[in-house]
Amino acid sequence: MIIRQKTIIMTMVLSLVVSGLFLAPGCATNPITGKRELSLISEEDEIRIGTEAAPQFEKEFGGAVPDATLQNYVKRVGASLAEVSHREMPYEYTLVASEIPNAFALPGGKIFLTSGLMARMTNERQLAAVLGHETAHVSAKHNVKGMQRQMGAQVLVAIAQKIVSPDSAAAAGAAAQVVTGMASLKYSRNDEYEADHYGAIYMERAGYNPWGMVELQDILLKMSGDGGGTFTEMFQTHPLPANRIVKVGEFIESDSRLEEYSKNSPDRNAGVFLSMRARLLRVVPGLKASLK
């Protein structure tokens, strides 16, 4: 009886594999932690999911800011962090027009920063902090694992299959599922700590003062206490307990790679950032009013 059950199960699995509705789970080493983890979709599928979902995701958040100077600036800062990250991916950094302060990383390395968040920063190392944080989410596969928890592993596998389907309607529907899932994705507390931790390391590797990560967290913490509805979406997807500030500060002070940096030293690129922020306020209508 047991042998017969095993035969039936194996036949069902083989059938699902052939039909493209099931991918056999495998183990992969997490590039950041070095731990062996269950991997239900390939890196190729991960990249494909993000690539297909990116246009709709961008549209949902007001579209890309129509200014090449601003886009190139954000891409330059992001690229310096991607170059020193733990994982080689086709990272792409886009500034979107939404006034809601937020940042997102799609599977595969498509990273979005809203104008509403950039407009609340005061220097370039804070910009590097948020892009480093999101880059670390991709490096550690937090978004893929988070979607897998939220949507279910088999649903995510099915989405990966639909993305490559010749049926354009099916592919578009799958991309919409990714957008919906990512817009409401909640990372675990450990994921956020890990992204802060490795984001700070990427900052130092790229030549930025990692205390910018603490400055960013302080900005977000003050926003969370504002009580305005404008910030609701940010804190659905990026929970920010006050002890994150303490944790990342303690890490910077205790790590020999980072201990030479001072929290009080000025950002040498602050002037460039402020000119970019001023440009952003001119380019995105209504952004200045949203800061009041």
KABELGI-V327876 format. One record per helix or strand of 3 or more residues. SS is the DSSP state (H for helix, E for strand). FROM is the first residue (numbers start at 1). LEN is the number of residues. Records with the same first field share a line. If there is no record, write none. Layout:
BEGIN
SS: FROM-LEN  FROM-LEN
END
This chain:
BEGIN
H: 2-18  43-18  68-15  115-4  124-16  142-10  153-11  168-16  189-17  211-14  229-9  243-12  270-14  287-4
E: 26-4  36-4  92-5  103-3  110-5
END
